[in-house]
Amino acid sequence: MPAVNPSRRRLLLGTGAVAALSALGPTAAATTAVTAAGPPPGPRVTGLGPGNTDFPLMSATLIGDTLWIGSRNLAPARVIGYHLPTGRVTTTVELPTGNFVQGSAAHAGVLHLGVTDAPGAANLYRYDGTLTALGNVPGADVRDVAVAPDGTVYATGRQKGRAAGPGLYAWAPDTGAVTEVASPAPNATQGRAVAATATHAYLGVGSNLAGGGGAAGATLYAVERATGAVTDITPPDLRGDTIIRRITVLGDDLLAVSTEGAPAHVALLDPAGHRVLRAFAVPGTKSVTNFQRRGDTLWFTSTEHGVLWRHDLATGALDRLAVPVPDGNSWGLGRLGDTLAGVTEGGTVWTLDLGTGAVATRDLVEAGAPAAAQLGMSVAARAGRVYVGGNGSVALHDLTARTVRKLPVPGEAKDTVVLDDGTLYLAVYSSQGIWRYRPGADRAPVQEAALPQEQNRPQVIRRDPDSGLLLLGVQADTTGGGSFVTYRPGSGRPAVHTDPLGPGQLVRAVAAGQGQAFLGGDNARPTGPRGDLAAWDPVAGRELWRTATDLGAGVSSLAVHGHTLYGLTVNGRAFTVDLRGSRRPGFVPTVGRRADLGPAAGANPRLLALGGVLYGVSERSLFRLDRDTLAATVLVDLDAEWYSGARLAADEHGVLYTLRGRELIAVRP
């Protein structure tokens, strides 16, 4: 769906959300109101403009004096040219396919690109002033591209459900064909890095997605271009880490390799014989990427904390050189003379003067980048403020002031909740833990508590009204499984309960009620246990009961009303569990009523209990769930565009907030 034009936003008028909404009639998207003699009127829907408008990014390559920057989660995907001498965006190129522009490489002054989410369509491109589609890497989200000296383009990525694992692919300039070169790692979940010389192509793989525990770890392969022979050349220091994150040919004699580990490792190899010249750990980092070299000096960035590093190849000294954009995930690094330039995920360009050490930053939208509505991540509302999470930021919609402000947040705020005092708490991916924003006190969100590195992908954050604790369900991408986390705001000390539903199951759903926390499980892998339920005493930090179910799918959401636990599965089925006696020893929970939600449900629908009414949301629709029959009644058709499943929030007045397309809407039932 095309992005909503910010200039056409329909904003609330008046002094508050409820006052404004009460004066608005139903829109065409709402259930039609009828006469007093007929059914009650449908919900009133108000459009509040794009949920989160920005220029999030995922790649950058320097050609000459221009940084070519690839977008993330924008439609259409696009590449912009940022001219370093003037600090302005001078070119915008829209791509006909794709969601992320993650693969990016230069050859002979020409830009080569790889995109994700382009099934059956072109996902390799060349731009030399004219955009040309090169071809399709079958079934792949292209994560990286590289160009050999003869112009052959190599690519790799994530190929979901492919038994052979991630492949190395080549586009030949003489034939224009894309062919599979090698697939040496059937147990890896994705290929993340490629590089090429005149004699070899290099493929870096691993398993940092989809519950990769037990799958292949960081492995580096050299593929002889003339014969296709494959050799495992993984440096010993990198074995046992998660994934090869980057391979870079630096000049004619050095190959730099980084990995996701704890800490991350870098290895320097001689490409002639693939002998390890030097390997070292980078303390306090999970991932290292984006290399530049001049003489014996090697510069690189770490994805966490926005840190720029310098390594002296002659002495082995390793220095933290600067923090250009605190807590910004780095997606590119270039050097123009004595200036280093990089980009971070939230849409910021930074430069470092190597002579003076001076750092300057520039917001890409202010520099002329075409901002657009990105895919939504999360939504929360209270006291006339609505927050919509995206990549690298949260948009704060002040309904009274009729303004929208960007709050920078590293990574992705996967779920959010607002406390009674107005404090926003954010559960942030990847491995960012718990963040906080207090309107009027915090200039921007700040990290309040860290979680273990492997517990990296939060799924849900809820507040337990009885204990005042925050309750989180988390997925562990690299090890499989996940955790249940309890946290008292302000303490800085979360309690992390790893694999509370047993090995392999992440905690996708959490609900609170009757002094208990209820957990629902899913599995990121295609096989393995899923759909289990458990109850915990969140204050004591102990399990009360746990049960496997025959739901046939993972649990996407839970809500408590009265003595009943209501749940939805990831494939759109509703169920109940009678909680009477659930705190007594020997309680045996059983799944009671069940129903298929039918056309109202898409993947990963979510529940919200509000004032005795159960509301559900999917990417298809906002619906009401009958507490007795579990039948779903569609209230608003949405066709919503979220990154990882639809979200729904309510403020203290009972007004609901979600996305329709990529537009934030307020719904007064």
N, C-alpha and C positions, 0 to 999 in steps of 0.2 A: 504494500500500500504506500503511495507517495507520502512523504513527510508533510505535516501540516505547516502551512506558511505562518510564521510567528506574527506577521502583521495582521492576520485575520483572527487572532485569539478572541474568544468570547469570554470576558472576565466578569466575575461577580461584582455587582454594584452594592453600595450600602456599607453598613458597619460590621457585618458578620455573615458567615456562610448561611446560617439558618434564615436570617431576615431576608437575605437576597433570594434564597431558594423558594421561600414561601410565596414570593411574588411571581415566580416563573411557572409557566404552564408546561405540559408535557411536550417533548419534542417528537419529531417523526420517528426517532429511534425507540422511543418509549412505548409501552403498552398504551393503546389509545383510550383516552377517557371517554365515558359515555354519559348518558343522562342519568338523573337521580334514580330513575326507575330501573336502571340496569345494574351491572356489576360495579363495584367500587372503581374509582379512577386508578389509572396506572401510575407508575413512578414518574417523578419529574426529573428530567435530565438536563444538566447544564454543562456545556463545554467550557473548559478552563484553559484551552490552548495546549500546545505540545507538552508532554509530560516532562521531558528532559532534553533541552536543546543545547547542542554543543558540537565540537568536532573531536570526538575520541579517535584515537589512532592506534596503529599496530605495526608500523614499519617506517623506516626512513633510510634513504640512500643519497649520498652526496655525489652530484655530477657537476663538475666545474664549481661555480659559486652558488648553486641552487640545491637545497634539500628537497628531495621528492618524497612526500609523506603520504602513506596509505591510510585510509579511514577504517574505522571499525564500527559495526552495527548501525551504519547509515544506509538509507535506500534512496537512490542507488549508491553503490560503493563508488568511491572517488579517490583520485590522487591529486594532490596539490603541489605546486612548485613554490617553495619559500626561498626568496632571494636574500641570502645572508647579508650582503653589503647594505641593502636598504631596509631590511627587516619587514618586508611586505610579501604577501602572497600574490604572485604574478600570474599563475596559471592554475586552472581547475580542469581536470579531465574526469568525466563520468564514465564508469564501466557498465556495460549492459548486463553483467552477471556478478554474482558473488555478494558476500556479506562482509567478511574481513578481507583486507588487502594485507596479508601477512608476509608473503614471500616477496623479496625485493632485491634486485642485484643490478649492477651496472656493467656494461661491456662496450668498449669502444665508444663511450659517450651516449649509449642507448640504454634506456631503462627497461628491465624485464620484471614482470609481476606474476605472482601466483595468488589466487583467491580461494576462499572457502565458500561452502554452501552454494555450489553451482552444479547440481546433479544433471548429468547428461549434456551439459553445455560447456562452453569454453571456460577453462580456469587457468590458462596460461596466456599472458599478453606481452606485447612489446609496444613501447611508446618512444618514438623518435620525432615527435611533433605531430604524428598521426598514430592513433591507437589501432593496433592490429591484433586480432585474436589468433594465437598460435595453435591451440588445440586443447584437448581435454585429457587430464590424468584421470583414468576411470575411477569413479566412486570416491575421489579423494577430496578432503579439505587440505589444500596445499599450504604447508607450513613454511617451506623454505625453497628458494630457487638459487641456482648458481650457473655461471656461464663459463665454459671452457675457452681456451684461447682461439679455437677454431669456430666459435659461435654456437656450439652445441649447448642447449639449455637443459640442465638437470633439475629435477624436482622430487620432493617427497612430501608426505603429510600423514594424515589420519584417514584410514580406510575402514570404516566401521563394519564389523561383522565379516571381515575378509579372513578366511582361514590361513592364507599365506602370510599374513601380517603386512606391515607397511612395505611398500616397494620403492625402489629407485627407478625413476623414469627419465627418458631423454627425448627431447625434441630435436630433430635433425634439420639443420638449415637447408640441406640440399634436397631433401624429400618432403619436408613439412610434416612428417609423421611423428607421432608420439609412441614410443615403444617402452616396454618394461625391460629394464636392464638386469635387475637382481631383486630378490626378495629373501634375504638371508636370515630373517628373524621372525619366524611365525608366531612366537610367543610375545612379541612386543606389541604394545597398544598403539604406538604411533612412531613415525619418523619425524624428527624435528630439525635435522640439520643436514645440509649438503654443501660440498665444495668441489672444485674441479681444477686440475692442472692439465698439461698437455698429455700426460700419460695415465693419470688416474682420476676417477671420480670417488668421492668419499660420502659415506652415509652414516649418520648418527641416529641411533634409535634408543628406545627405552619404554618405560611404562609409568607415566605420571598422570594417566587418566583412567577412568572406567574401573576403579578398584584394582589397580595393577598388582596387588600383592601376589607373589608367586609367579608372576610373569617375568619376561626378560628385563634385566636391568640395563644400565648404561653400557652400550656397545658401539664401537667404532669400526666400520668396515672400509677397506680399500678395495676398489673394483678396478682391475686393469682394463683400460678402455679398449685395447686392441683385441684382447682374448675373452673378456668377461669374467676372468678368474677373480674370486672373492677371497679376501684374507681378513681375518679378525686382527686388528692392530690396536685394540683397546689398551691404553697405558695402564700399568698395574695400579696406579693410585686412583684410577677412576672406576675400576671394577667394584661392584657393590653399591655404587651410587645409582641414582634413579634413571637419568636419561642424559644423553649427549645433547646439550642445548644449542651449541653453536660450533661450527668449524669455519675457520677463516684462513685463506692463503694470504700471507703477509710478505710481499716481495716474492723472491724466487726461492727462498731457502727455509721458510718457516711455516708451519701449520699450527694454529692455536686452537685448542679444544677446551670447551667448558662443559660443566655438567650441573645437574641439580643433585645436591647432596647435603650433608650436614657435617661440616661446611661444604661449600662448593669447591671444586678443584679445577685447576687449569694445567694443561700439559702442552708443551712445545715440542714439536716433532720435526725431524728432518724428512721432507717428503721423498728424498731419493731412496732411503732405505727404511723409512718409518721408525727410525730410532728415536727414543725419547731423549730430548736434549735437557729438559728441565720439567719438573712437575711441582706444583705447590698448592697449598690450600689457601682459601680466601676467608679469613675468620669472620664469623657473624653473618654470613650470607648463605642463601639457598641456591641462587642461580647467578651465573656470570655470563654476560653477553657483550657484543658490540666492541670489537677490538680495533685499535689504530696503532700504528707503529712509526717511529722515526729513529733511525739508527738503533741504538741499544735500549731505547725507551719504548715501553709498551703501555698503552692506556686502555682501560676497559671499564665498563659499568657493571654494577650489580643491580638486579631487578628490584631488590628491596632497598628502601631507604634513600633512593636517589643518589647513591654514592658513586663518585668517579675515583678510580684507582690508577696508580702509576707503579709499574714494575721495571726495575733496572735489570736488563738482561746480563750486564757485565758483573754486577755485584750481588744480584738476587734480592735487593731491597724492595720492599712492598710498602707503599704509602697510600693512605686515604688522602686524596688530593683536594676534594671539594664535595659539597652536597648541594648541587645546583638547584634541585627541586626536591625538598624533603618528602620522603615517602612516596615518590613518584616512580612507577614502574617504567624502566627505560626500554625504548624500542628502536634505538638507532644512535649511531655515533659517526661523525665525519670530521675531517681535519682540513682546514683551509689555511695554509701558511702556519702562523702561530696562534690560530684560533681553533679550538675544539668546539663542535656543535652537536647537540643531541636533542632528542624529543622524549617526552614522557606521556603516559597514556591519557591523561586528562586534557590533552590539547595544548601543551606548552613546549616552546622551543627555548633551549638555553645555550649560551655560549660561554666559553672560558678562555680568557686571554692568557696564554701560556707564559708570557713575559711578566705580566703584572699580577696574575692570579685573580683578576676581577671577573666576577660572574654576572651575567645579565640574563633575564628571562623575558619571554614575550608570549602572551596569550594569542593563540593562532586565530581565534575569532576576531580579536581586536586588530590583528594583522591582515584581515581580509579573507580568512578561510570561510567557506560557505557552511555556516552552522545549520544543523537540521535536527529533527527529532530522532533520537536514537532509541533502540530497543529498551524497554523498561526492565528493571531488576526488582524493584521493591516499591512499596507505598505505605505511608503512615500519615496520620492526621490527628490534630488536636489544636484547640485554642486559635482557630482561624488560620492555621498553618498546615500545609500539605507538603510532604516530602516525597520525591520520586527519585529512586536510585538509578544510576546508569554506570557506564564505564568511566572510572576516574572522578566521578562527581555525584553529588545529590543536588537536585533542583529544589529550592525552597520556594513554594508558592505562598505568598502572604496574601490571603484573600481580602483582608481589610484594606491594605495599602495598594492592592492590585499590582503587585510587583512579583517578579521571579528572579531569584538570586542563585548563583552557582556556589555550592559548598564543595571544595576539593576534598576528595577522599581517595586514597590509593586503592587500586583494585576495583572490586565490585561489591557494593552493599547488597548482599543477597536477600536480607530481610531486616526489617526495622520495626521498632515499637516506641511509642511515646508514653512516658509516665505521667502521672497526674500533675506533677509540677511543671510539665512541658519539656522535660529533658528527653531528647531523642537518643536511643541506643541503637547501634548498628552492628550487625554480624557480617564481617567483611572477608571476602575471598581475595587472594589466596594467602593463607597463613597470616592474616592480618589481625585476627582475633576480634575483640570487642572494642568498639569506638563509641564516643559520646559527643553530643552537641547540646549545649545549653543556650537557648536564644538570649541575647543580651549580655551573656557572660563569655562565651567562646566565640572567637572570631571565625574559627573553622572547626570542624570535628577533630578530636584528639583521641589517640589510642589510650584506652583506660586499662585494658588487660590483654595479655597475650595468651594464646593457646599453644599446645605442642605443635611443632611445625607440620607434622604429618596429619594433624586434624585441621585440614586446610580449607574445606569447602562447607561453610555453614549452610544449612537448609532452612532453618526456622529459628526465630527468637520470640519468646512469649514472656509475659509477666504473670507470676503467680499472685493473685490478689490476697491470698491468705498469708503467705510468708513474706511477700515483697521481693522474692528472688526473681531474677531473670533465668529463664530456662531455654537452653539451646539444644538443637539437634544438629549433628555435624557429620559430614562424610569425609573419609580419609582416602584421597585419590590414589596414593602410591602404595599403601599397605592393604587396602581393602577394609571394609567395616567402617566404623565411625565411633561417635561418642555422644554421651548425654552430659551436658555441662550445666552446672548451677552457679549463679554468680550474684553476690549481694552488691548492688550499686555502690560505688565509692570505695570498695574494699581493695580492689586491685588483685584479688586472689580467687580466681575461679576454681571450682572443684570439677575435675574432668574424670568422668567414668567411661573408660574405654570399652568398646564392644559390649554394651549392656544387653544387646539382643543376641549375643554370641558372635563368633568370628564370621566375617563376611557381610553382615547386615549393617548398613548405615542407619542413622536415625533421621528419617525424612519428616516425621510428624511428631509434634509435641502439643499437648493440651493440659490445662490445669483445672482442677475442681475438686471440692470436698477434701481439701488438704492433701491432695495427691497430684502427681505428675504422671501423665499417660504418654507412652512412647509407641510409635508405629514404625515398623522397619521396612526397608527396601534393599535392593542389591544392585550395585552399579554394573555387575557382570551379567551376562545373559543367562547364566545358570547359577544355582546356589539358592540358599534359603532366603525367603522374603515374606513379608506380610505378618510377621510376629507382632504381638502386643505385649506391653509390660506396664506395670504401675510401680511408681517409686514414691518413697517419702523424701521429698526434696530437701528438707531441713536435716534429717538424719543421714541422708545420702545412702539409702539402702533400698534394695528391691523388695516390693511387697508381694508381687506375683508376676509371672511371665507365662505366656502361652503361645504355642504355634497355632496358626489358623489354616483353614482351607480356602482362603480368599482367592487364591490363584494369581495374586498380583501383590505388588508392594503397596504400602499405605501412604497416600499422598497428604492426607490432612485429617486432623481429629478436632472435635469440639465437645464440650460437656454442657448438657442442659439438664437440670434436675438430677435424677438418678440414672441418667442414660449417657453413655459415651457414643457419640455419632462419629462415623468415619467414612472417608472416601478412598477408593483405591486409585492407583495411577492410570488404570484403564476405565475409570468412570463408573464404578459401582459403589453404592451406599450400603452401610451396614450399621448395626447397633450392638452394644453390649450393656446388659443390665448391671449397674454398679451397686445395687443394694447389697450390703454385707461385704463390700470389696475390701474393707480394712480388717475383717475378721480373719484369724488364722484358718487356713484350709480353704479359703475362697477359691472356687474354680470358675474362671470366666468362660462364658460361651458366647459365640456370635449368634445373635437372635435374628431380627428382621434383616432382609436383604432386598436390594432392588437395583436394576440397571437404569442408570440415568438417561440412557438413550441419547438423542441428538443434542441435549443440553451440555453434555460433557465432552471435553477434549482430553488431552493427556494432562495428567497431574492437576486435576481440579482441587480447589481449596474451599474450606468451610469457615464460616464466621457466625458465632452465636451472638445475637444482639436483641435484647429486650424480649426474650421469649421466642424469637423467630430465628430460624436457621437460614442463612444465605450461603450460596455457593457461587464460585466464579471459575470459569475456564476461559481459554482463549476464544471460545465460541460465544459465550453468553454469561450474563449475570442472572442467577436463578434463585428461587425460593424453594427450600426443601421441606416438604410436609413431615412433621415430626412423627406422625403415626404411620403413614403409608410409604414414606420416603420417596414420594413422587416429586419430580422437579417441574416447577412452573417457570418458564422463561420470562424474565422481567425486561431485560434489555439485550438485544443482539449486539455483540461487541466486535467480533473479528479482530481481537486485540493482538498486539505485537509485543510480546515479552521475550526475554532471552532464555529464561529457564522456568517457564510456567507462570500462569496468571496469578495476580495478587489482589487482595481486597482489604480495604481498611475502613474504619468508621470513626467519626469524631464523637465528642461527648454529647452531641445533640442527635445522634442517630443518622447523620448523613453519611452515605457510603461513597467511597472513592475508588476508582479503578481506571483502566485505560480502555478506550474504544479506538481501534487502530493504534496510533501512537499518541493520541490526544488524551489528556487527563479529563475525566468527567466526574461531576458530583451527581449523586442519585439520591433523591429524597423518596423513599418507598411510599 
